[in-house]
């Protein structure tokens, strides 16, 4: 199973939506709350090419983007292969 990292905030509805999809798929992921983790927002911005919105989701080292991009991968049948890549 691929390593999934999600940068999020506590009260973000898009973050909650993305978390639900990952939970439905049985995916364990590392969550980094950018408001509660010192340097978390700066780390997220550096990894995500300057993006400041949450969530920012990474599967292994691939930057997926946010909630909309995660659901687009799911809709196009591309999410499962990414999650189950060796």
N, C-alpha and C positions, 0 to 999 in steps of 0.2 A: 504494500500500500504506500502511496506517495505521502510525503510530508506536506501538510497543509498548515499555513500560517495566515491568520486573519488579524489585521489591525482594525480595531473597533473602538467605540465608546459605549458607555452604559445605556444611554437612552436613545440610541439610533435605531429607528424602525427598519432601515435597510439592512443593518447588521443583524437584527433579529431574524429577518426574512432569510438571509443567507445562512445563518446558523441552523435554522429549521431544515433547509434543504440538505445541508451536510449531515445533520442528525438523522434525517429520513434515510440517507444513504449509508448510515452506520460509520461515518468518517470521524475519526479522532482528529482534532486540530488544535494547534496552539493559538490561543487568543492573546493578543497584546492590546490592552486598553491604553490608548495613547494619552488619555487624560490622567491616568493613575500611574503610568510607568515613566519614571524619569528618562528623558531622551527618546521616548517612544515615538512621538510625532516626528521628530527630526529623522529618526531611523526609517520610519515609514516613508517620509518624503524622499529620502535618499534612494531607497530601494524602488520606489514607485515613480521615479522620474519627475519628482516635484509635485505630484498630486497631493492635495491636502484633505480631500474628502474621505470619509469612511463609509463602508469598509474598503480596505485594500486587501486583496486576497492573492496569495502565492501558493502554487502547487509545485512542490519541489522548488526549483529556482525560477520557474516561469511565473511572471506577473500576469495574473488573470484579469485584474481590474477590480471593479466593484460588483455590487449585487446584480445589476442588469447584465453584466458580462458573464457572471457565473450562471445565471438562468439561461442566457443565450447558448452557452456551451451545452447545458442540459437539454435544451430544446432541439439542438442540432445533433444530439447523440455523441458529442465530443467529450463530455465531462467524465463519464465512467472510464473510458480508456486512459485519460490523464490520471485519474485517481488510482487506477490499478496498474499503472506502468511499473516495471521492475526497477 
